[in-house]
Amino acid sequence: MWTEFAYQAQPMRVTFGPGRVRQLAGEVEALGLGRVLVLSTPGQEELAMRVAGMLGERSAGVYPKARMHVPVEVAHAARATARERGADGCVAVGGGSTIGLGKAIALAHGLPVVAVPTTYAGSEMTPVWGLTENGVKRTGRDAAVLPRSVVYDPELTATLPVGLAVTSGMNALAHAVEGLYAPDASPIVSLMAEEGARAMVDALPRLGTDGHEARTRALYGSWLCGAVLGATTMSLHHKLCHVLGGTFDLPHAEVHTVVLPHVVAFNAPAAEAMRDALERVLGTGDPAGALWDLAGSLGAPTALADLGMDERDLPKVVEAVLGAPYANPRPVEAEALQTLLAKAQHGDRP
Ligand SMILES: NC(=O)c1ccc[n+]([C@@H]2O[C@H](COP(=O)([O-])OP(=O)(O)OC[C@H]3O[C@@H](n4cnc5c(N)ncnc54)[C@H](O)[C@@H]3O)[C@@H](O)[C@H]2O)c1
């Protein structure tokens, strides 16, 4: 039973529904924005062009150069483009990389961001920014980077390849898991986390077969999981993924997919609420094993080795994690962390 908590709601507007992107111009207008720069990755330029077309004279054109982990050079160039084109806001159409670029512009120039997410990463719901310089990723929290408006349109996720959708969904599940044992957890966060995890676990196996319905449910789950991430402090899982992704340049969603079952197994003895919620969601007394089975059954990676991690670098991960520790329900010691990482490296079932 909850006896004590604090909860800070995020000041943003969220709209959700198939075809919702066609109402984007209204969202931009409601924020009082007259000229917005549309951001995307090179692979989603065509979608960004369509979105710019929908915005008509409120569009300041497309900047299609977003890249994973927001390299500072890309951020500088995008900020310069926003200035040259007289943009008073940005519309980020894409996954965490594109929304991250919008946040980088907001961080420097205060331009409001409207996010149109097309993956399940959840960045649109958080005030967390990240910038990578000389291979080192810096992150921080700043209310200025929190998108003012988020438009979830499941139709835009139809093109997300199933493999990417599955790992992105596991990334979302990780937000829910850590929200359930965060030091600043609260009743509303726990409700969002369990409901988000349930929607995602239900949708993931059906993404390839039930198309629209499953993707709608997954996007709904990703919203809730992202909201959990935005409302809580990250723990061991996110720290590990941050080090593995940032220092060893491993792919973001895939790393989350491999590491999550092992962190759930590690933390389960010290995180009763998380264990109980996951047991309800997954319908088993072994949530860590069930998450590993789920990923494997959907063809997602289960070993860091398969993502290109060199086993000889694992001690550096241990050092980095212990050197600047995050909160965690179970104390993290070197030996236990080595065991956890060795299992993740080899793809052992937790
Ligand atoms: N700040 C935060 O709160 C936060 C939260 C989660 C992730 N992130 C960051 O986001 C990045 C990862 O984001 P991601 O996992 O969404 O990957 P991503 O944005 O890099 O997208 C992966 C690839 O999928 C393509 N893609 C995206 N949506 C698509 C669609 N619907 N159809 C076809 N292709 C599509 C993209 O163009 C890209 O090539 C990392 O840098 C991570 O650190 C930040």
Ligand as a Chemical Component Dictionary entry (heavy atoms), coordinates in Angstrom:
data_LIG
# 
_chem_comp.id                   LIG 
_chem_comp.type                 NON-POLYMER 
_chem_comp.pdbx_formal_charge   0 
_chem_comp.three_letter_code    LIG 
# 
loop_
_chem_comp_atom.comp_id 
_chem_comp_atom.atom_id 
_chem_comp_atom.alt_atom_id 
_chem_comp_atom.type_symbol 
_chem_comp_atom.charge 
_chem_comp_atom.model_Cartn_x 
_chem_comp_atom.model_Cartn_y 
_chem_comp_atom.model_Cartn_z 
_chem_comp_atom.pdbx_ordinal 
LIG N1  N1  N 0  15.829 11.116 -24.191 1  
LIG C1  C1  C 0  15.038 10.091 -23.991 2  
LIG O1  O1  O 0  14.188 10.119 -23.123 3  
LIG C2  C2  C 0  15.185 8.886  -24.869 4  
LIG C3  C3  C 0  14.324 7.788  -24.704 5  
LIG C4  C4  C 0  14.469 6.708  -25.571 6  
LIG C5  C5  C 0  15.431 6.730  -26.565 7  
LIG N2  N2  N 1  16.262 7.802  -26.683 8  
LIG C6  C6  C 0  17.297 7.854  -27.736 9  
LIG O2  O2  O 0  16.690 7.562  -28.983 10 
LIG C7  C7  C 0  17.593 6.883  -29.812 11 
LIG C8  C8  C 0  16.975 5.578  -30.301 12 
LIG O3  O3  O 0  15.678 5.799  -30.807 13 
LIG P1  P1  P 0  14.908 4.651  -31.592 14 
LIG O4  O4  O 0  15.160 3.344  -30.960 15 
LIG O5  O5  O -1 13.511 5.122  -31.757 16 
LIG O6  O6  O 0  15.660 4.575  -32.998 17 
LIG P2  P2  P 0  15.841 5.629  -34.178 18 
LIG O7  O7  O 0  15.090 6.867  -33.960 19 
LIG O8  O8  O 0  17.320 5.741  -34.422 20 
LIG O9  O9  O 0  15.189 4.841  -35.394 21 
LIG C9  C9  C 0  15.804 3.649  -35.858 22 
LIG C10 C10 C 0  15.682 3.564  -37.381 23 
LIG O10 O10 O 0  14.339 3.261  -37.710 24 
LIG C11 C11 C 0  13.861 4.170  -38.675 25 
LIG N3  N3  N 0  12.431 4.337  -38.391 26 
LIG C12 C12 C 0  11.873 4.919  -37.318 27 
LIG N4  N4  N 0  10.542 4.827  -37.378 28 
LIG C13 C13 C 0  10.255 4.180  -38.538 29 
LIG C14 C14 C 0  9.043  3.774  -39.163 30 
LIG N5  N5  N 0  7.856  3.969  -38.596 31 
LIG N6  N6  N 0  9.125  3.148  -40.347 32 
LIG C15 C15 C 0  10.324 2.874  -40.908 33 
LIG N7  N7  N 0  11.509 3.221  -40.362 34 
LIG C16 C16 C 0  11.463 3.859  -39.183 35 
LIG C17 C17 C 0  14.672 5.431  -38.456 36 
LIG O11 O11 O 0  14.714 6.212  -39.619 37 
LIG C18 C18 C 0  16.031 4.854  -38.104 38 
LIG O12 O12 O 0  16.764 4.540  -39.257 39 
LIG C19 C19 C 0  18.852 6.665  -28.995 40 
LIG O13 O13 O 0  19.793 7.657  -29.317 41 
LIG C20 C20 C 0  18.366 6.817  -27.579 42 
LIG O14 O14 O 0  19.396 7.214  -26.700 43 
LIG C21 C21 C 0  16.145 8.875  -25.860 44 
# 
loop_
_chem_comp_bond.comp_id 
_chem_comp_bond.atom_id_1 
_chem_comp_bond.atom_id_2 
_chem_comp_bond.value_order 
_chem_comp_bond.pdbx_ordinal 
LIG N1  C1  SING 1  
LIG C1  O1  DOUB 2  
LIG C1  C2  SING 3  
LIG C2  C3  SING 4  
LIG C2  C21 DOUB 5  
LIG C3  C4  DOUB 6  
LIG C4  C5  SING 7  
LIG C5  N2  DOUB 8  
LIG N2  C6  SING 9  
LIG N2  C21 SING 10 
LIG C6  O2  SING 11 
LIG C6  C20 SING 12 
LIG O2  C7  SING 13 
LIG C7  C8  SING 14 
LIG C7  C19 SING 15 
LIG C8  O3  SING 16 
LIG O3  P1  SING 17 
LIG P1  O4  DOUB 18 
LIG P1  O5  SING 19 
LIG P1  O6  SING 20 
LIG O6  P2  SING 21 
LIG P2  O7  DOUB 22 
LIG P2  O8  SING 23 
LIG P2  O9  SING 24 
LIG O9  C9  SING 25 
LIG C9  C10 SING 26 
LIG C10 O10 SING 27 
LIG C10 C18 SING 28 
LIG O10 C11 SING 29 
LIG C11 N3  SING 30 
LIG C11 C17 SING 31 
LIG N3  C12 SING 32 
LIG N3  C16 SING 33 
LIG C12 N4  DOUB 34 
LIG N4  C13 SING 35 
LIG C13 C14 SING 36 
LIG C13 C16 DOUB 37 
LIG C14 N5  SING 38 
LIG C14 N6  DOUB 39 
LIG N6  C15 SING 40 
LIG C15 N7  DOUB 41 
LIG N7  C16 SING 42 
LIG C17 O11 SING 43 
LIG C17 C18 SING 44 
LIG C18 O12 SING 45 
LIG C19 O13 SING 46 
LIG C19 C20 SING 47 
LIG C20 O14 SING 48 
# 
